[in-house]
Amino acid sequence: MASTDKEIVVPDEGELAADYLESLLDIADLDGDIEIEVRGERTYVTVGSPDSNDLGALSTPDVVSALQDLTRLAVQQKTGEFARLVLDVAGSREARVAVLEKLVDVAIEKIEGGSKSAALPPMSSYERKLVHDMVSERGFQSVSEGEGKDRHTVITPAP
């Protein structure tokens, strides 16, 4: 008798995240369209609602961060692996990038005004990566300092 090996297929983290977020939206009785994009090693999940402003309350930075953490945990529970997904709700990431750009602009102005360095407030590793890229594009240096929730970026002039 021949044996057949069945391959266990685990949905990718984007699909798992979308399923989890759809369930949350249903519970909250909110409409939202979910898009998934994979760039490099990260999965980007976008929740949008082009026909209404239903998602406004979910698009604040603290709520998006909490939803992202919950979604990562839900995906990790299903896959057994850490999920590096990035969540965007109703354009929240784009709005946050604009805030980060302003913080970098002010820090660089301080340095150009004579300060040896400028420290930004604590932020997530993903946001620090964005800041490091912005700083580098402007010809300055940056490093992350601190531990845990206090980890932040310090900007200095390039040598």
C-alpha distance (Angstrom), angle and dihedral (degrees) to the residues before:
residue distance angle dihedral
M1 . . .
A2 3.79 . .
S3 3.75 118.8 .
T4 3.73 121.8 -139.0
D5 3.75 121.0 -149.8
K6 3.73 112.9 -145.3
E7 3.76 115.3 -148.7
I8 3.76 113.3 -136.5
V9 3.77 108.4 -133.7
V10 3.78 115.8 -154.7
P11 3.79 115.7 -164.6
D12 3.77 113.9 -118.6
E13 3.78 119.7 -100.4
G14 3.80 92.8 -103.9
E15 3.79 92.5 58.4
L16 3.81 91.9 44.4
A17 3.80 90.6 49.4
A18 3.80 91.4 48.3
D19 3.81 91.5 50.8
Y20 3.81 91.2 49.6
L21 3.80 93.4 47.5
E22 3.82 92.4 46.3
S23 3.79 88.6 54.9
L24 3.80 91.2 50.8
L25 3.79 91.9 48.3
D26 3.82 90.0 50.0
I27 3.80 91.6 50.7
A28 3.82 90.2 50.2
D29 3.82 90.5 44.0
L30 3.81 91.5 -124.4
D31 3.78 128.7 143.4
G32 3.77 118.9 -131.5
D33 3.77 140.8 156.0
I34 3.80 115.5 -137.5
E35 3.79 123.6 -150.5
I36 3.79 126.1 -175.3
E37 3.79 125.9 -156.0
V38 3.79 128.6 172.8
R39 3.80 117.7 -151.0
G40 3.77 117.9 174.0
E41 3.78 108.5 -42.9
R42 3.79 95.5 -23.7
T43 3.76 131.6 87.9
Y44 3.80 114.5 -146.0
V45 3.79 115.2 -154.8
T46 3.79 117.0 -168.5
V47 3.78 123.8 -166.8
G48 3.78 113.0 -165.2
S49 3.75 138.7 165.0
P50 3.81 110.4 -162.5
D51 3.81 94.9 177.0
S52 3.79 99.2 51.4
N53 3.77 145.8 16.0
D54 3.80 92.9 -118.4
L55 3.78 92.8 126.6
G56 3.80 98.4 55.0
A57 3.80 94.4 104.0
L58 3.81 90.7 49.6
S59 3.80 95.2 50.4
T60 3.81 99.6 70.5
P61 3.83 113.5 113.9
D62 3.81 95.8 -112.8
V63 3.81 93.6 47.7
V64 3.82 93.0 46.4
S65 3.79 90.0 49.5
A66 3.82 91.6 50.1
L67 3.82 92.2 46.1
Q68 3.79 90.0 48.7
D69 3.81 91.3 51.6
L70 3.81 91.9 47.8
T71 3.80 91.7 47.2
R72 3.81 91.4 49.2
L73 3.81 89.8 51.0
A74 3.82 91.9 49.0
V75 3.81 90.7 50.7
Q76 3.80 92.0 45.3
Q77 3.80 90.3 51.4
K78 3.81 89.8 56.7
T79 3.81 98.7 40.7
G80 3.78 103.2 29.9
E81 3.81 88.7 -132.5
F82 3.81 132.8 100.9
A83 3.80 110.8 -97.0
R84 3.81 116.5 -137.1
L85 3.77 94.0 -167.6
V86 3.79 122.7 145.3
L87 3.79 119.1 -146.0
D88 3.79 126.2 -149.9
V89 3.79 120.4 -174.1
A90 3.81 118.7 -168.1
G91 3.81 94.1 -26.9
S92 3.79 95.3 -47.0
R93 3.83 93.9 139.9
E94 3.79 93.0 52.5
A95 3.80 90.0 49.5
R96 3.81 90.4 48.7
V97 3.83 91.6 50.0
A98 3.82 88.4 55.1
V99 3.82 90.1 52.5
L100 3.81 91.0 48.3
E101 3.81 90.8 50.1
K102 3.81 89.8 53.8
L103 3.82 90.8 49.4
V104 3.80 90.1 50.9
D105 3.83 91.3 47.1
V106 3.82 91.9 52.7
A107 3.82 91.9 46.1
I108 3.80 92.2 50.4
E109 3.81 90.6 48.1
K110 3.83 88.3 55.2
I111 3.80 90.7 51.1
E112 3.79 92.6 46.3
G113 3.81 86.3 49.9
G114 3.80 91.3 58.8
S115 3.81 107.4 -83.3
K116 3.80 114.9 135.6
S117 3.79 92.2 -141.6
A118 3.79 143.3 -5.8
A119 3.80 125.4 -145.2
L120 3.77 122.1 -150.0
P121 3.81 124.0 -150.6
P122 3.81 120.0 -89.4
M123 3.80 115.0 -78.1
S124 3.78 142.0 164.0
S125 3.79 122.5 -74.7
Y126 3.80 90.1 -108.5
E127 3.82 91.9 53.4
R128 3.81 91.1 45.9
K129 3.80 88.7 53.5
L130 3.79 89.9 52.5
V131 3.81 89.9 49.4
H132 3.81 92.4 48.7
D133 3.81 88.9 53.5
M134 3.84 92.4 48.0
V135 3.80 92.1 48.1
S136 3.79 92.8 48.4
E137 3.82 91.5 49.5
R138 3.82 88.3 55.8
G139 3.81 92.6 51.6
F140 3.81 98.7 -106.0
Q141 3.82 133.5 113.2
S142 3.77 130.0 -118.4
V143 3.78 137.9 -175.1
S144 3.78 133.5 -175.3
E145 3.79 116.8 -119.9
G146 3.79 135.5 -179.6
E147 3.78 132.2 37.6
G148 3.79 135.1 -88.0
K149 3.80 115.7 -26.4
D150 3.84 89.8 -0.6
R151 3.83 94.4 60.0
H152 3.78 108.8 125.5
T153 3.79 142.0 160.5
V154 3.81 124.9 -101.6
I155 3.79 117.5 -160.9
T156 3.83 123.4 -153.9
P157 3.80 135.7 171.1
A158 3.79 116.2 -87.0
P159 3.81 113.5 -102.2
